[in-house]
Amino acid sequence: MKRNLLFLSLLSVLALTACKKVSTEEPTDTLEVEERNSVLIAKHTWTGCGPCGGWGFTNFQSLMDNNPDEVHIAFKRGNVGGYDNQVIYDWFQNTFSIPGATPTFHNNLDETLSVGLAKDQMDAQGVIANANYEMEIQGDKVILKTTTKFFQETQGTFRIAPYLIVDNLIGNQSGHPDGANTAHKKVPVDVARPIGAATSNYAGYVIADGDIKDGYTVNLECEVDIDPSWDPADISFALMIFRDQGNDSYGLVNTFTK
């Protein structure tokens, strides 16, 4: 009898240990996530392109002014302060077959969609998932905490890509009256990586795989280097949720910023 009781006690300890591992799987506090879709409004542009600095700048500013609740990014080809904007431009152009002509405007990484059509398309499928973040600047790094929440039962492999966005990044722009002193808007310059990860991945990091339940939530803590000279008010993140479609192909599910 004593042996049986001892055996049952050991089973109970093992069960509690297993539960503990599950409950501490997420490394950060869970943030509130709004059940909402946001259109990614993007300008694909080049610092050496005259029209990009002329009507391209005006058009992008108009899109930002008229759609303040959406997410805005200017993918930049050319040197804007020596950061990773060129590599990011190339990755998005190659991955999503964005035309090389600049300036090119596209919504949800699809040049055939207007902002309205992109919204309609997202509304038709409902909110699959959305994210939220908090960031803390520590010297020459930003520590980023994200929460992603799924609002539908779904299936597949999903990634989150936390792009570091810098506003008012000073660099040359042909066709703009400020020339070499142009303040560039909403430039992605890097992607944050999970704490301890050796390399960054522009396609993001897997947050869910397989059958996913409505309400499933996952947290991630990341870091990224910054230039200490940047105004903290000009630093933000665009969280892009991708569905992995295989063969280095991805579909944009949702995006978030603040």
N, C-alpha and C positions, 0 to 999 in steps of 0.2 A: 504493500500500500504506500509506504514512504517513497519507494522508488517511482511509483506512478505519479505521486504528488510532485516529486522533484522534477520529473520529466515534463509535467504540465506547466510547472513554474518556469522552466527554461523556455518552453514554447511561448508563454506569455511575454517574457522578456524580449524574445526574438521578434514577436509580432509588434510590440511597442517600438522597438528599434526600427523596424521597417516603416512604420507609420511616420516616425520622426524624419526619416530620410525623404519621404514624399512631401511632408509639410514644409521642409526647409529647402526644397528644390529651387525656389525662386529667390534670388539674392537681394532683391531690393523691395521697398514698400510698394504696394500696388497703388497706382494713380487712377483717378476717375477718368473714364474714357467716354466721350460723347458718341451716341449712335447717329453718325452723320457722315455723309460723303463730301469730299472736296475735290474739285477739278484742279489738275495740275496744268497751269497756264505757263507755257514756256516759249522763250525766244532763243532760237539757235542762231548764233551771231559770230562775228569775227572782228577783231580790233583793227584790222587793216581794210575793212570794207566801209566805203564812204556812206552808202545808203543805210548801213547799220547804225552809224552815228547820227544820221539825219532823221528820215521818217521812221526808221526802226526804233530809235530812242523814243520818239514821240508816241508811236503806236504802243510800245510796251508800257509807257507811263499811263496812257489812256486805259489800257487793259487792267492795270493795277488799280487805278482810280475807280473804274466802273465795276470791278469785281473784288471788293476788299475782303470778302470772306473766303476766297479761294487761295490756292498756293501758287506763288510766282517764282520762276527761276529763269535766269539768263545763262544758258550754256555758252561759254566763251571759248572761241578758238583764238589763240594769240596770247601774248604775254600780258597778264594783269598782275604785276607784282611778283612774278616768278613762282606762283603757286601751282597746284595740280589742275587748274581749270582746263588746260589743253587735253590732258589725259581723260578727264571726265567727259569733255565734249566728244572726243573720239569714241569712247565706250558707248555713249548713248546713241551717237550717230550710227555706229556699226550694229549695235544690238537691236535697235528699233527701226532700222532702215530709214533714217531721217535724211532727206535730200541735202546734198552738200552746198547748194546755193544759199547765200545769206543776204539779208535776214530771212529766216523761216520761222513762222509762228505755228505752234501746234498745241493741242489740248489733249491731256492724258496720253502724250507721246504718240499721237495719231494726227498727221497733218490734214486728214480729211474731215476732222471733227471741228465744228465751231464750239464755243463755250456752251451754248444752249444745247447742242446735240450731245456733247459730252455729259452734261448734267442729266439729260433725258435718259441716256444710256445707263448711267449709274443708278438713277432712280428706279429704272425698270427692274434692275437686279436686286435692289434693296442694299442695305449696308451689310456687307459680308464681314468686314473687320475695320477697326480704326485704332488709332494709337494716341498716346499723349507722352509728354516728356517734361522733365525738370533738368536744368543744367546748373553747374557750379564751376566758376572759373577759379583755377588754382595755379597761379603763376603763368606758365606757358602751356597749360593744358586746360581742357574743359572736361569735366566729369559729367557724363550724360546718363540719366536714368529714364528708361522708357517702359511703358506698359502698353501691350497690345491686347485688345479684346475682340473676340469673334461674336457676332450677333446672329449668326445662322449656323445650322448644322451644315457642314460642308466636308469636302475631301480633297486631299492633295498635299503638296509641299509648299509652304509659305515662308517668305523671307521678309525681314525688315532691314532697310538700308537707311541709316541716319546720316544724311548729307549735311555737312557744315556749310552754311550760307553766310556770306559776308556782304553787307550793304555798304554803299559808298566806298568801294575799293578803288583806290586811285591808280590809274594807268592810262596808256595811250588809247585814243579812239579816233580813227580817221572819220572825217565828216562831221565831227562834233566841234562846236566852237571852243571848247576847253582843251582840245588837242591832247597833249601828253598829261594834262592834269584833270582828265575826265573822271568823274565819280561814277563808277559802274554800279548798277543796281542788281541785287539778288544773285550774286555769283557763287556757284558751288565750287569750293576749293579743296574739299577732302571728304572722306567718309569716316565716321567714328568706328572704332573696332572694339569688340568686347574686351574687358579688362583681362590682361594676360595674353591676349592673342598676338601672335608675332606679325601678322600681315593684315592689311585691310582688303575688303572685297566690295567692289562697286555694285555687285548684285545683292549685297546684303548677307544676312546670317539667318539660318533656318530657325524659325520659332514654332513651327507646327508641321507635323507630317502624318499622313494617314487620315483616319476618320476623326473629325473635329466636332465637338459638341457646341451648341449654342451656349454662350457664356464662358467659354474657355478663355483663360487669361494667362498671359506670360510676361514676365519682367526681364529686362536686360540692362546691365550696367556697362557703359562703354566709355572710352576716352579718345581724345584727339588733340594733337598739338595745334597751338594757335600762335599768332604773332602778338606778343604783349603790347605792341603799339596800337592794335585795333581798339576802337571804342567798344566797350562791352554792349552798348545799345545797338551796335551794328551786327552783332553775332546772333544767329538763330540756327535752327535745324529744320530741314524738310524730311520728315519720316515717310519713306516710300515703302508700301507693302506690295510685294511682288508675289505672284503665283509662279512657281517653277514649272515650266512646260517641257523641260527636257532639252538636251542638245544645245545648252547655253541660250535657251529662248525663255523669255519672261513676259508675263502679262501684268500690267499695273492694276492693282485691286483698289487702292485708296492711298491718299497722301494727307499729311497733317503738318501744320506749323502753327506758331503763335508769336 
